[in-house]
């Protein structure tokens, strides 16, 4: 166990929590990366097929249209197919973004096992543990990955100092000062 004489969480505390979060989030991150790469490869192949299909279209069956209209269709044909590709790409990106957000949200709700918490309790200073306790909103429920992520973000933004300041302000406001009236 670390000594508790530190006034603020140390860089070592931040490193320990970051490493723990890396281990807890690695599977979800790898799953997201693999899915994104697989979809990108499949979409690249389909994109090339779609563009080739558009190039290979024969408009000779549209002889009922004037020669000017036929030339206009042939001139703007690549733009049409690239617009289709762009729209489908945006839809795929939107769906992938939603998928990644859902996986990360589910991972944030995952409960951290007792061994991980014991490791953190042994290796973090008292101020760092206080920040984790502060970030753990409902202590009737187990700590989740999201609680540790919030604690890490708060630790990096100086939460412990803010907690100390709030405690001092609370003591000052609760202290009964006798106010003396100015004597005339």
CORKA-V711770 format. One line per field, one symbol per residue. ss: DSSP state (H for helix, E for strand, L for the rest). psi: psi as a letter, one per 30 degrees, with the letter a starting at -180 (. if undefined). burial: I if it has 16 or more other ideal C-beta (glycine too) atoms within 10 Angstrom, else O. Layout:
BEGIN
ss=???
psi=???
burial=???
END
This chain:
BEGIN
ss=LLLLLLLLLLHHHHHHHHHHHHHHHHHHHHHHHHHHHHHHHHHHHHHHHHHHHHHLLLLHHHLLLLHHHHHHHHHHHHHHHHHHHHHHHHHHHHHHHHHHHHHHHHHHLLELLHHHHHHHHHHLLHHHHHHHHHHLLLLLLLLEHHHHHHHHHHHHLLHHHHHHHHHHHHHHHHLLLLLLLLLL
psi=klkggkflkleeeeeeeeeeeeeffeeeeeeeeeeeeeeeeeeeeeeeeeeeeeefkkgffhfflleeeeeeeeegeeeeeeeeeeeeeeeeeeeeeeeeeeeeeeeffkkkleeeeeeeeefkleeeeeeeeefjejgfllkleeeeeeeeeeefgheeeeeeeeeeeeeeffkjkkkkkkk.
burial=OIOOOIOOIIOOIOOIIOOIIOOIIOOIOOOIOOOOOOOOOOIOOOIOOIOOOIOOOOOOOOOOOOOOOOOOOOOOOOOOIOOOIOOOOOOIOOOIOOOIOOIIOOIIOOOIOOOOOOOIOOIIIIIIIIIIOIIIOOOOOOIIIIIIIIIIOIIOOOIIOOIOOOOOOOOOOOOOOOOOOOOO
END
